[in-house]
């Protein structure tokens, strides 16, 4: 599974994690700077569905846009 947050954010004109964090806060989701950095730069091991819902709302996308399946990696295991 590949995390596609930065690409979806860029499509909405959000280029920095601080801007994404600000927009999430405006929507009622307070994320620490450390957690935001982890979401921005890597693939989260877990994510709360409520948080994912807010992220999708901000980015005007669906979870399928953020979580890209990579079946080749599964088959290679």
N, C-alpha and C positions, 0 to 999 in steps of 0.2 A: 504494500500500500504506500502510495506517495502522497505527501501533504502538499497541497497546492495553494496555500494561503497567500504567499507573496505575489504570485501571478494574478490571482483573482483580485487582490487589493490594487495592484497596478492597473488593472482594467477599469477600476473605479477612481483612478487618479490618486491613490494612496501609495506613496513611495517610501514612507518611513514608519517604523513601528510605533513611534511616539504619536503620530497622527492616527494610526489605527487604534491605539490605546485610548486616545482622547475621544474618538467616535464611539468606541465601545462604552466608555464611561457615560457619555451623553445618552446612550441607550439603556443605561442602568447596570452595566456589567463592569464592575471595578476589577481590574487585573493588575497585579503587581508588575513592576518594571521587569523583574526577573522572569516571571511567567510569560510576559509578553515577548521578551527576548527569545525565550525557548520556543514559543509558538511561531515566531517570525523566522528564526534561523534554522529550525530543525523540524523533525516529525514528532509530534507528541505521542507518547506511549498510551496515554489515555486523554479523553476530553469529555467533560460533562455535556450531556445532551442539551441542557439549558444554555450552556455557553455556546455550543455549536449553533443553536437556534438564533442567538443574538448575532453571532458572526455572520451567518448566512443572511440575516436581515440587513445588516450593514452593507454587505457586499452584493446584495441582490442576487443571490445564487442559491443553489441547493447543496446539501451535503455531498452529493455525487460530484459536484464541481470542485470540492475541496479535497475529497478522498479519492484519489485515482487508483483504480485496481491495476495491479501488475501481475497478471496470471503467469507470465514467463518466469518470474522469480519464485512463485509457488511451485511450479513444475520442476524447477532446478533444485529444489530441496531434496 
